[in-house]
Amino acid sequence: MFLFIYGKVEEYHTKAKLISSPVGMVITCRFKHKPMNNTVLPNKLENIFKRLFSCYGRQHWWPGETPFEVMAGAILTQNTAWENASRAVGNLKNCSALNPRALQQMSSDNLALLIRPSGYFNTKALKLKSLVDWLGQTCGFNLSLLEALSTDHIRQSLLSVHGIGPETADSILLYALGRPVFVIDAYTRRIISRIGITTGGDDSYDDYQRLFMANLEPDAVLYNEYHALLVKHAKISCKKQPDCKSCCITDICYSCSGRI
């Protein structure tokens, strides 16, 4: 089962113990007893999640019908809005080309033409070809065989693929393969830093990821929803020029104190 399939998202959320509360339906979050930085951090992360969930509801992310569609989408959305990547995905679907074997047989020029809406299309065509080669070598295009491999093994292997960095690799792990890996992006960094939560390191990708994974139980459902909610909040309120008056977490945001 995969998190991105809407019908199966329901099953995962049932397993994650959705509960009723005055703020609506929320996922029961289990926090570790030994947080990375201080004793209040797990409760603060839980509070942020519940407020975002109450404000925006479930995000049903990642939109996709197959694991490979999600993998391809993770590459196509690099350095562009999802709307543009979605158009490229649609072009591939319309040509019955959204599967590894079809992309393997397609010329790079034709592939680039189909994914043109996503931008950097020549570069992304090469990245998709590299992903397809990796899938062929790793599991013979049978993605179910990846279930036998550890998350760390798959992650390190993905990072060796041309055009796949930590964010893309983790998006594939979480959203396509259902592995409990927290995805970090510019939106997450922006919100967490503005709230005033420190990573305890150099604010690298790994530092931000450790912040969440050291304080949240390894739960793919929670990581999925939490990351999607952070993205939503960054687009609605916590923009580059923040709209603090519409923010649902202003009272716990350090950066917001001087803006209202």
N, C-alpha and C positions, 0 to 999 in steps of 0.2 A: 504494500500500500504506500501511496505517496501523498505528501501533504498538499500538493498543488491541485489535486483533483477535488472539485468542490464537494461531491457526494461523500468522498472519503475524508474530507476535512471534518465533516460532522462526526464521523467515527472517532477520529483522533481527539476531538474536543470532548467527546463523551468519556474517553479514557482519561483525559486530563482533569475530569471532575469539575465541570462547569457548575457553579453554585448561584443561587439567587441572592441578591443583596439590594439595598435601597438604590444603588447606582446602576443596577441592571445585572446582566450576566457577566461574570468575571471568571477567569481561569484561576484556580487555586494554585498559588505559587509556593513552592517549597524552597526555603532558603537555608543555606548551610550555617552551621553554628560557629564557624571560624572564618569570618569575612577577611578579605585581604587587607583592608586599611584600618577600619574601625568598627565598633559594635553597632553603629546606626546605619551603615551603608546598605545592608540587605533590606532593612525596612524602608529606606528611602527609595531604593530601586523598585520595591514592591508598590510603594505609594505612587511613584511616577507612572508605573504600568497601569494601575487601577484607574487613575485619573484620565489617562489617555484613552483607555478602553471605554470608560464611561462617556467620554466626549465624542469619540469617533466610532465606537463599535468595532465589530470584527472586520478585518480588511480583505479576507478571502484571497490572500496573496501566497503563491505566485500564480497568475492566470496562465494556465497551460493544460493541455490534454494528455501529454506524454512526458516522461522524464527527459527525453531528448529535446523536446520543444523547450523545456525550461533551461536545459544546458545551453542550447543555441541562443535563447533569449538573454542569458547572462552575459554572453559575449556581445550580442547586438546592442544591448543597452549601455555598453561602455561609452562614456563621454557623450551621451545624448539622453534626451528625455525618453521615457518609456513609450510615449505615443509614437515616436519615430521608429523605435525598435519594433513595436507592434505592427506597424505597416510593413516592415521587412519580413516579419514572421508570416504575415498574411500573404505576401507575395510567394513565399516558399510553399505555403499550404496550397495556394491556388494552382501551383505547378506540381503538386504531389511530391515535393522535394524535401519535405521536412522530416527526413529520416537519414540515418548515417549512410546507408548504402547509396541512396540517391545523390547525396552530396559528394560521396567518394567518386562517383562516376561523372559528375558534372564538371565542366571546365571552370577554372577560376574566373575567367572573364564573364561567363554566364551567371555564375554565382554572385559576383560583384554587382552585376546589373540588377539582379533580383533584390539584393539587400541595400541598394543605393539609398533608400529613405533613412537608413540608420546612420548615415555619415561614415566617413573613413572606410568606404565600402571595399576598396582594394585590400586594405590592411585587415579588415574583418573577414574577408573571404579567406585569406591565408590562415587566420586564427581558427575559423571554422573547419578548414581542411585539416589543420593540426589536431583539433579536438577529435575529428573523425578518425584520424590515424591512430590517435591514442586509444580510442574506444576499440578499434579493430585489434590492436596489439594487446590490450589489457583484458578484454572480455569477449572478443570476437563478435562485437555488436550485440551481445546478449547481456543487457544491463543487469539482469537478475543475478548474474555471476559476481557482480560487485558486492553483493550482500555478504559474501564470505571473507571479504577483505576488511581490515581494520580502518577506522576513520583516519588515523594518522597516516597509514600507508597510502590511502587514496589521495589524501591532501598533498603529501609530498610528491606523489606521482603527478598530480594535476599541476603543481607548481613548476614542473619541468617542461610542461607543454607551452609552446610558443604562444604568447599573448594572454596567458592566464596568470594573474597575480593573486594575492591573498583574498581580496574581496570577491573576485569572480570564482575562485576555487571554493570559498566558503558558501557562496550563493548556490553553487552546484551541489555541494554537500548537504546543505540545509533544505533547500527547496526542491531539488530534484531527487535526492536520495534519502531525505528524512533523517539525516544525521544531526545530533545535537551540537551544532557549531554556531556560535553567535557571529553574525555578519556585521562588520563595521564599515561605515561609509562616511562621507563628508557630513551628511545630515546628523548622524549619531554623534560625531565629534562636536559639531556645532552646539547641539542641545545640551550635551553633558558638560561641556566646558562652560557654557553660559550659566547653567544651573549652579556651577561652582564645585562640582565633584572632580577631584583630582585622581589621576591614574596611579600615582605613586612611582612613576617612571618618567621616560622622556616623551610621553604622549605619542608613542609609535602605534602602528596598527595593532601589534601584539599587546601593548599596554592597555589599550582600550578594550580589546577582546578579553584580556585577562580580568579586567574590572568586572565584566558581566559574568564570565564563566567561573570565576572564583567565588562569586556571591549568589549565583543562581544554580539550582540543581540542573543537571544535564537533561533538559526536556526540550525536544525538537518543537513541540507544539507551542510552548511558551516562547522560545527563541524566535520562531516564525512570526507569531503575533506581535511580540514586543518590537522587533525590528521594523515590521510593516507599520506599526503605530508611530514609531519615531519618524519614519519617512513622511507619513501623512502630516504629522504635527509640523515638521520642518517646512512643508509646502504651504500649510494653511496659516500658521502663526509665527513659527521661529524661522523666518526667512532671513536672507542676508541682511535685509533691513527689517528687523523684527516688528511684528504687530502685537505688542504686549497686551493691548487692551482686549484682544480676542483669545488670549492664552489661558489655558485651564490649569496651569501650574505656576502662575505668577508669584504666588505667596511663598514658594519654595525655590524661586529662581534668584540667585545672587545678582546676575547681570541686569535683571529687570527692575531692581529696586529704584534706580535713578531715572527710569523711563516713563513712569506713570505718575 
